[in-house]
């Protein structure tokens, strides 16, 4: 198996909602395990997501988890960007359109100085995304 780098997003208690949104935007198979599924008997935390994995048809893997109060403060999403790039314009514009739902577009998806089409947005969950469409070649 090749070594890969996959983002792991942390949310206070909205992982299920966020990952379901990302599945709708990117497609793929979403697996969710809660703290209760994995043996946590604290009723306040048993429904929180311990681990979520989204594997998309395009080969993306995105991980996420909720942060129970017993684990300290939740990480703040948005300290990094998730980058999607390639040369399939229709596919990438489709991702952009879906991720834009409820998002703040910080740079419109348009021609960039380096010759590609590029845009940036912060989605409704506070995660920054960059989409780069290279000319098909």
HUVEN-V973460 format. One record per pair of residues at least 6 apart in sequence whose C-alpha atoms are under 6 Angstrom apart, sorted by the first residue. I is the first residue (numbers start at 1). GAP is how many residues later the second one is. Records with the same first field share a line. If there is no record, write none. Layout:
I = GAP / GAP
This chain:
6 = 55 / 56
7 = 55
8 = 55 / 56
9 = 55
10 = 54 / 55 / 56 / 65
11 = 55
12 = 54 / 55 / 62
13 = 53
15 = 50 / 51
25 = 70 / 73 / 74
27 = 29
28 = 27 / 28 / 29
29 = 25 / 26
30 = 23 / 24
31 = 21 / 22
32 = 20
33 = 16 / 17 / 18
34 = 13 / 14 / 15 / 16
35 = 11 / 13 / 15
36 = 10
40 = 6
48 = 18
49 = 16 / 17
50 = 15
51 = 13 / 14
52 = 11 / 12
53 = 9 / 10
54 = 7 / 8
55 = 6
67 = 7
77 = 49 / 50
78 = 48 / 49 / 50
81 = 47 / 48
82 = 47
83 = 46 / 47
84 = 47
85 = 46 / 47 / 48
86 = 47 / 48
87 = 46 / 47 / 48 / 49
102 = 22
103 = 19 / 20 / 21
104 = 17 / 18
105 = 16
106 = 14 / 15
107 = 12 / 13
108 = 11
109 = 9 / 10
110 = 7 / 8
111 = 6
112 = 6
116 = 17 / 18
117 = 15 / 16
118 = 13 / 14
119 = 11 / 12
120 = 9 / 10
121 = 7 / 8
122 = 6
